[in-house]
Amino acid sequence: MTAERIKFSDIDTYISSFPEEIQKILGELRATIRKAAPEAKETINYGMPTFTLKGNLVHFAAFKNHIGFYPTPSGIESFKKELSVYEGAKGSVKFPIDKPLPFDLISEIVKFRVKETLQKSK
């Protein structure tokens, strides 16, 4: 995959740099996040598609064998049980590219992050 070496200016360009089957997954992931956080803005941070709402909300990225999803450590911790079937780290989870992404779970995590972010900003 090419995305890791190129600097992207927007999410459309990022997604279009991948093979068609990966573009489809990334497009669906983007739409899921957008629907769960309609007020969020899209940008590229740390070389990854990012949704912001009073700061970074969530990031995602495609890799050779997985889609990385980065909802911050609080997003991972709050859904630890549901995410336990996936490989991950303190602030990230790896969804295998050869299995369907858990879009309902991703939506719940994004909504959690929106609520958390808005409460912190008060």
N, C-alpha and C positions, 0 to 999 in steps of 0.2 A: 504494500500500500504506500501511497505517496505522501499522505498528509503530514507525517511526522517531520518532514524537512522543509516544507513550504510555509511561508507566513501568509495567513489568510486574513482578509479584511472583513469578511462577513460569513454568516452561516451557510448561505446558498453556495458560495464558492467552495467552502469546506466540504459540504455534502457532495457536490458535483465532482470532487476529485477522487471519489471512490467508485468501484464497480457498481453496476446497476442494482444488484441484489442488496448490497450494503446501503446504497442510497435509499432504497425503499425502507429499510429498517430505521435508518437515521431520520428519514422524513416522518415516519410514524412516531418515533420517539419525540421529535421536535413538536409535532402536533399535539401529542399527549401532554407535554410540558406546557405548551401554549394554552391549551384548554384548562389545565389545572391552575395556571397563573396568568390569566389574561392581562393583568396590569404590568407584568414583567417586560422588561426591554431585552432585546437580543443584541449580543455583541460577541467578540472573540476576546477571551482573557486566557493567559497562559497557553496560547496557541490552540485553545479548545472552544467549541461553541458554548456560550455561557448565557444564562438568563439572570438578569439583575433586577433587584427590587430593594432600593435603599442599601445597596451592596450586593455582593455575589449571592445568588440564590442556589443555583445548581449549574454544573458543567457536565458535558458528556464528550466522549471521543471514541473513535473506532480504531481498533487495532487488528492485527492479523487474525487472532482467534477469539476476540471478545469485544464487547462494547463496554467501555468504562463509564460509570455513572458516579458523579461526585456531588452528593447532597450535604456535604460537611459532616464532621463527626457526630453532631447532634442528630442529623437525619439518619445516619447509620445506627446509632445507639437506640434511637426510638423505635426502630423497626428491626432490631437485632434478631428476633425470633424468625420473622418472615424472610430475612436475608440470609439466615444461617445455612441455607442450601447452596449459596454462592460463595465463591472465593472473594475475599475483600480485605480491606485494611481499615484503619481508623476513620477515614473520611471517604472511602470509595468502595465500590462493588464492581465485580466483573461479571457481566452477563455473557455466557458462551454464545458465539455467533451462530452456532449450528442448532440452537434451541430457540423457541419463541421467547421474546422478551415479556416479562410480567408487567404489561402496560397498566393494569389496574393498580398494582402495588406502586409502580413509579408515580402514578397520579396521586395516590395517597401520600407518598413521601413529599412530593412537590407541594401539595396543599398544606402539609404539616410545616414545611419550610416557609411558606408564605405567612402562615399564622404566626410562627415563631418570629420571623423578621419584623412583621408589623407590630407585634407586642414589644419587641426590643426597642423599636424606634419611637415609642410613645414616651 
